[in-house]
Amino acid sequence: MKPLASFAAIAALSLAALPAFADQKATVKLDLDNVNPALTIPAEIYGQFAEHLGTCIYGGLWVGEDSPIPNTNGYRNDVLQALKELKVPVMRWPGGCFADEYHWTDGIGPKKDRPVMINNNWGGTVEDNSFGTHEFFNLCELLECEPYLSGNVGSGTG
């Protein structure tokens, strides 16, 4: 479905759902042969973000290379497949409070050499950086999507 048609369909359904408009008739006419490219919704608006809260990353997306859970380079196969089917155009990471203290350099290089971080926003949760900047960029490559690396805006260090 073309983006303009999707927008029109959503708008029409929204109007029909409002009680004030229940007794009124709405007509929508779409001229899909003369769509203005400036009105096209960019694909990036349908992007996703990966958050460390709970088990979204550890156990959800990332299980590590040695996990008994079927994986590709540490990423769960079932989750990779589901994300590929979504055709995510852009993935943002890190998200939420985790981004406030994360420094991108902590997630590159050999995992054994990465610093351990204490996430003060979540009651002292230990972050071992086994899923870090390097793994995020690899994930985007596997999903064939654009990476959006969030800068640290909480402590100003990253």
For each residue, the residues with C-beta under 8 A, 3 or more apart:
1: 5 6 9
2: 5 6 32 35
3: 6 7 40 41
4: 7 8 30 32 35 39 40 41
5: 1 2 8 9 30 32
6: 1 2 3 9 10 41
7: 3 4 10 11 41
8: 4 5 11 12 28 30
9: 1 5 6 12 13
10: 6 7 13 14
11: 7 8 14 15 28
12: 8 9 15 16 26 28
13: 9 10 16 17
14: 10 11 17 18
15: 11 12 18 21 26
16: 12 13 21 22 26
17: 13 14
18: 14 15 21 22
19: 22
20:
21: 15 16 18 24 26
22: 16 18 19
23:
24: 21
25:
26: 12 15 16 21
27:
28: 8 11 12
29:
30: 4 5 8
31: 34 35
32: 2 4 5 35
33:
34: 31
35: 2 4 31 32 39 40
36: 39 40
37: 40
38:
39: 4 35 36
40: 3 4 35 36 37
41: 3 4 6 7 45
42: 45
43: 46 89 90
44: 47 89 90 146
45: 41 42
46: 43 88 89
47: 44 88 89 90 91 92 145 148
48: 83 86 88 90 91 92
49: 91 92 93 95 148
50: 56 57 61 91 92 93 94 95 136 139
51: 56 57 94 95 96 98
52: 56 57 58 94 95 96 98 119 127
53: 56 96 97 98 122
54: 60
55: 58 59 60
56: 50 51 52 53 60 61
57: 50 51 52 60 61 62 131
58: 52 55 62 63 130 131
59: 55 62 63
60: 54 55 56 57 76 79
61: 50 56 57 75 76 79 131 139
62: 57 58 59 74 75 76 130 131 135
63: 58 59 67 69 71 74 75 76
64: 67 71 74 130
65: 71 73 74
66:
67: 63 64 71 74
68:
69: 63 76
70: 76 77 78
71: 63 64 65 67 74 75 76 77
72: 75 77 80 142
73: 65 138 142
74: 62 63 64 65 67 71 131 135
75: 61 62 63 71 72 79 80 135 138 139 142
76: 60 61 62 63 69 70 71 79 80
77: 70 71 72 80 81
78: 70 81 82
79: 60 61 75 76 82 83
80: 72 75 76 77 83 84 142 143
81: 77 78 84 85
82: 78 79 85 86
83: 48 79 80 86 88 143
84: 80 81 87 143 144
85: 81 82
86: 48 82 83
87: 84
88: 46 47 48 83 91 143 145
89: 43 44 46 47 145 146
90: 43 44 47 48 145 146 147 148
91: 47 48 49 50 88 136 139 140 143 145 146 147 148
92: 47 48 49 50 95 148 149 150
93: 49 50 136 147 148 149 150
94: 50 51 52 98 99 102 136 150
95: 49 50 51 52 92 98 99 150
96: 51 52 53 99
97: 53 100 101 119 121 122 154
98: 51 52 53 94 95 101 102 119 121 127
99: 94 95 96 102 150 151 152 153 154
100: 97 121 152 153 154 155
101: 97 98 117 119 120 121 152 154 155
102: 94 98 99 106 107 117 150 152 158
103: 106 152 157 158
104: 107 108 133 149 152 158
105: 108 133 158
106: 102 103 114 115 117 129 132 133
107: 102 104 114 129 131 132 133 134 135 136
108: 104 105 114 132 133 134
109: 113 114 134
110: 113 114
111: 114 128 129 130 132
112:
113: 109 110
114: 106 107 108 109 110 111 128 129 130 132
115: 106 129
116: 126 127 128 129
117: 101 102 106 126 127 129
118: 124 125 126 127
119: 52 97 98 101 122 124 125 126 127
120: 101 124
121: 97 98 100 101
122: 53 97 119 125
123:
124: 118 119 120
125: 118 119 122
126: 116 117 118 119
127: 52 98 116 117 118 119
128: 111 114 116
129: 106 107 111 114 115 116 117 132
130: 58 62 64 111 114 135
131: 57 58 61 62 74 107 135 136
132: 106 107 108 111 114 129 135 136
133: 104 105 106 107 108 136 137 149
134: 107 108 109 137 138
135: 62 74 75 107 130 131 132 138 139
136: 50 91 93 94 107 131 132 133 139 140 147 149
137: 133 134 140 141 147
138: 73 75 134 135 141 142
139: 50 61 75 91 135 136 142 143
140: 91 136 137 143 145 146 147
141: 137 138 144
142: 72 73 75 80 138 139
143: 80 83 84 88 91 139 140
144: 84 141
145: 47 88 89 90 91 140
146: 44 89 90 91 140
147: 90 91 93 136 137 140
148: 47 49 90 91 92 93
149: 92 93 104 133 136
150: 92 93 94 95 99 102 153
151: 99 158
152: 99 100 101 102 103 104 155 156 157 158
153: 99 100 150 156
154: 97 99 100 101
155: 100 101 152 158
156: 152 153
157: 103 152
158: 102 103 104 105 151 152 155
